[in-house]
Amino acid sequence: MSVNKIVTKVDGTINKTIDFNDLKSGLAAGSHTITVEAFNGATLVNSQTRNITIAAGGYDADYQAVLDYATANSIAHPDSAQKTIDNQLVVDLKANGLWTKADVFINYGGTASTAFRRICWKRLLQVDLFGGLTWSADGIEGNGTNGYVNLKFKPFTNGVNWILEDAGIAANLKKGAAITSNLKAIAGAYDGSSSGYTLMGVNSTKQYYIINGEVAAVPTITYNIGLNGLYRSGGNNIGIGSSVYSAEKVTVAPLLDIDLFMLARNSGGTADLFSDERVKHLYLGASLSETEHNTLESILP
């Protein structure tokens, strides 16, 4: 039987545990020999060797890349249970063609450290946090006054699948935006040109949906707990959730070249329109069809 952990004791009391389940992401499938050596200064005083076996298969290569990024940046890995959930999500995204459509995919939920939950799985970088933000297993929550996330995603510079007439935002909300008289942003950026404006926002009378300068303001649509989507699919159409609405066509201009913010709007480098929403997952990339939107919602844990 293979060994799955080594415990060191001092005077009979455990002081360190090496759990090979935490190490297996860095080991290839097959048999491995683990040696623990004790030194007194430069003198080897004891050596213990054990064998372990890593089952074939392991994690999906793209989730493994996330774990490798975490290791390289001294970010603690999630526990084995959370890794299994995360890995299955990547597998499901790939199986349904959603992984290849994403430029940004972030899982703010679960039990991993906040440092790990800041990692964008597609770009292998950490997003930046500002102001008052609260974390829970259901994601990251703004405080409505100064808390926001810089997604470090400029559509003009960083967009691969996000292009002028094929772009989308999907936010998995776990609180439900409170309707107030003030406009609140789930995500957005504004560089002073209406043709470059992108905003997913809400106030007391209508929901605001603007993507790459194309505008739809629909009083009857509200943000709900669950997946809320904003998609531009060419022409004068904007998809909101799984519905399509005509939009006000504006003059076409280059894509935004400033960072999109989440839980606030980036207004020329200054955060405003702060939200107190809670976001568990965030997708940015190509526009999603009704079927893809519904599929994404169904596979999110």
ABEGO torsion letter per residue (X at the ends): XBBABBBBBBGGBBABBBBAAAAAAABBBEBBBBBBBBBBEABBABBBBBBBBBBBGEBBAAAAAAAAAAAAAGBBBBBAAAAAAAAAAAAAAAAAGAAAABABBBBABEABBAAAAABBAAAGBBBBBBEBBBBBAAEBBBAGAABBBBAGBBAAAABAABBAABBBBBBBBAAEBBBBABBBBABEBBAGBAAABBBBBBBAABBBBBBGGBBBBBAABBBBBEBBBBBBAEEABBBBEABBBBBBBBBBBBBBABBBBBGBBBBGGBBBGBBABBBABBBBEBBBBAAAAAAAAAABX
